[in-house]
Amino acid sequence: MNVKGADNGNMEVSLDDIIMTARDTLMKEIQRLGRVDYALSSGGAKVVRHSEPFIIGKVGRWFQKISLTMVYKDSEKMLKPSSREPDQCFPLKGDSGFIQIRLRTTIIPEAITLEHVDKAVAYDRSSAPKNCRVYGWHEGYNDGKMFLLAEFSYDLEKSNAQTFNVLDSVGSGLVDTVRLDFTSNHGSPSHTCIYRLQVHGHEPTSVSMLATQS
């Protein structure tokens, strides 16, 4: 494909270049947290559903809706490395809601990381989610039966990126879709901000493992 260069000329960008860029982004994230994020948008993950967004004004200057789906383009912010700046999030209406994500591939989940803006740069963090549950399932196995992966509370006094291990009962269950449900936030009556959600785990080692889940 061709893209415009800084000198307004065209330069070739190959599929290998795109793959390399996505791989570099992934490796930087692994180095930062020490874990692979299977909910990273540049790796192929995407938001497939979410609760009602918090829209300012009649037109909604924060959002651009994609065709006839109920997924807003700005929702991809939740699946990208955070800029750690206030308001660079995806806000959902009210103090409860959900987001549903299709992971980049099938995994055995190990942990969930939820990020909010750091207290060093934000004077008001009342929009941070508080009590949360994360569910997972696989669209192609076990009839897509949903099961609980983790239940936790996001603590404003701890690091802005907080990691929670999945429940022992999950075992080797396979997932390709996850859903974060939050039932409260830290005080904002109007909206709840999700800066980033990460899903960690490892890929199944064989096709036979996939077969046992069907």
Disulfide bonds with the S-S distance in Angstrom:
none
